[in-house]
């Protein structure tokens, strides 16, 4: 498991928003999403509930 995946997870968990986490980490939002998916895959569980903006 890569340290950067855990750093990204911590940032998303802190700000509760993938786009804002990406901006603060200076990553593309798609990179943050991919890193979280990779971490979830290696752990075998979803780490965040996701829903599209405006749906709900």
Secondary structure as UniProt FT lines:
FT   HELIX           3..15
FT   HELIX           18..25
FT   HELIX           29..43
FT   TURN            53..54
//
